[in-house]
């Protein structure tokens, strides 16, 4: 067993004890992006675990990321919620960025809802739109699976033809319609950050079919697919829209503010989708 495997195992064992103590059976995890942490207020009977208390767990360093693991019930469903994630641009290795996904896998979690704040590229998008991710583009310049493969964790060459589960995309879209929430669908491009994209990069992304761009999600989804998660749903909150022609300056504070402004409908959509999910 490698040192990394030991660290994953020790972190998972720590969380397992709390899950067992509270007689929970968690199959669903939610990763909350910048400004979207409000969902935790809907979690009942919750147990908050600061990341600093979990062995070997990375620590969030970005504003808008709470830095807590929340265990509890969301509308009767046992859930694990990450209030804050880890980004490649913070200086973490890809194995650290995706460390929580490995821990989730050890906890036998099978369903993942991954969310983020993203910049809109599609000209039909509006600030505050919720985009259901249909696929992604990996522009991180690396892959979290590079290095020796752990066979018991997943195959050397995992299939990515359905990175985001079609059944979850359809369910989320139908749920949004029932809840009268405007949603759009599109391809998410993952960049390293922390600098925002240049106008030339935005025009390039438009040309190759990207609808939104952000600095997360892609590594987590790759590892979740490698680990054999059954159902993966991705939702982006569109916090600004640019066409690559007009100069529009973006700040992280504005991103967090825009995401927070859309949090009410975001929370409704996630809760209703999970209620309708029979997994």
TATA-V111392 format. One record per backbone hydrogen bond with DSSP energy under -1.0 kcal/mol. NH is the residue of the N-H (numbers start at 1). CO is the residue of the C=O. If there is no record, write none. Layout:
nh->NH co->CO
nh->NH co->CO
This chain:
nh->6 co->2
nh->7 co->3
nh->8 co->4
nh->9 co->5
nh->10 co->6
nh->11 co->7
nh->12 co->8
nh->13 co->9
nh->14 co->10
nh->15 co->11
nh->16 co->12
nh->17 co->13
nh->19 co->15
nh->20 co->16
nh->21 co->17
nh->22 co->18
nh->23 co->20
nh->24 co->19
nh->29 co->111
nh->30 co->80
nh->31 co->113
nh->32 co->82
nh->36 co->33
nh->39 co->36
nh->40 co->37
nh->41 co->38
nh->42 co->39
nh->43 co->40
nh->44 co->73
nh->47 co->71
nh->49 co->69
nh->51 co->67
nh->53 co->50
nh->54 co->51
nh->57 co->54
nh->65 co->62
nh->67 co->83
nh->68 co->83
nh->69 co->49
nh->70 co->81
nh->71 co->47
nh->72 co->79
nh->73 co->44
nh->74 co->77
nh->77 co->74
nh->79 co->72
nh->80 co->28
nh->81 co->70
nh->82 co->30
nh->83 co->68
nh->84 co->82
nh->90 co->87
nh->91 co->88
nh->96 co->93
nh->97 co->93
nh->98 co->94
nh->102 co->98
nh->103 co->99
nh->104 co->100
nh->105 co->101
nh->106 co->102
nh->107 co->103
nh->108 co->105
nh->109 co->104
nh->110 co->27
nh->111 co->27
nh->112 co->231
nh->113 co->29
nh->114 co->233
nh->115 co->31
nh->116 co->235
nh->118 co->237
nh->119 co->213
nh->120 co->240
nh->121 co->211
nh->122 co->211
nh->125 co->122
nh->128 co->238
nh->129 co->126
nh->131 co->236
nh->132 co->184
nh->133 co->234
nh->134 co->186
nh->137 co->188
nh->139 co->190
nh->146 co->143
nh->153 co->150
nh->154 co->150
nh->165 co->232
nh->169 co->165
nh->170 co->166
nh->171 co->167
nh->172 co->168
nh->173 co->169
nh->174 co->170
nh->175 co->171
nh->176 co->172
nh->177 co->173
nh->178 co->174
nh->179 co->175
nh->181 co->176
nh->184 co->130
nh->186 co->132
nh->188 co->135
nh->189 co->212
nh->190 co->137
nh->191 co->214
nh->202 co->198
nh->203 co->199
nh->204 co->200
nh->205 co->201
nh->206 co->202
nh->207 co->203
nh->208 co->204
nh->210 co->205
nh->211 co->187
nh->212 co->187
nh->213 co->119
nh->214 co->189
nh->218 co->216
nh->221 co->217
nh->222 co->218
nh->223 co->219
nh->224 co->220
nh->225 co->221
nh->226 co->222
nh->227 co->223
nh->228 co->225
nh->229 co->224
nh->230 co->110
nh->231 co->110
nh->233 co->112
nh->235 co->114
nh->236 co->131
nh->237 co->116
nh->238 co->129
nh->239 co->118
nh->242 co->120
nh->255 co->251
nh->256 co->252
nh->257 co->253
nh->258 co->254
nh->259 co->255
nh->260 co->256
nh->261 co->257
nh->262 co->258
nh->263 co->260
nh->266 co->262
nh->267 co->263
nh->268 co->264
nh->269 co->265
nh->270 co->266
nh->271 co->267
nh->272 co->268
nh->273 co->269
nh->274 co->270
nh->275 co->271
nh->276 co->272
nh->277 co->273
